[in-house]
Amino acid sequence: MSLSRQHEMHKRRFSRNLGLGLVLAAFVALVFGLTVAKVSNEDFVLPTGEETG
C-alpha cells in the first residue's frame, strides 16, 4: 500500500496556505518598501530622545 496518494483535503489546504503565504509576503514587501521610502527621504532625521516640549 502506497502512502503517496494525496487526499483532496490536502490539495485544498495547500492552495489556501499558498494564497495566505503570498498575501503575507506582499504585506511584508509593502512594509519594507514604505520603510525604505521613509528612510531614504532627504528630510529624515533620527530622533535624539532629548525632545524639548
C-alpha positions, 0 to 999 in steps of 0.5 A, a space after each residue: 500500500 502506497 502512502 503517496 496518494 494525496 487526499 483532496 483535503 490536502 490539495 485544498 489546504 495547500 492552495 489556501 496556505 499558498 494564497 495566505 503565504 503570498 498575501 503575507 509576503 506582499 504585506 511584508 514587501 509593502 512594509 519594507 518598501 514604505 520603510 525604505 521610502 521613509 528612510 531614504 527621504 532627504 528630510 529624515 532625521 533620527 530622533 535624539 530622545 532629548 525632545 524639548 516640549 
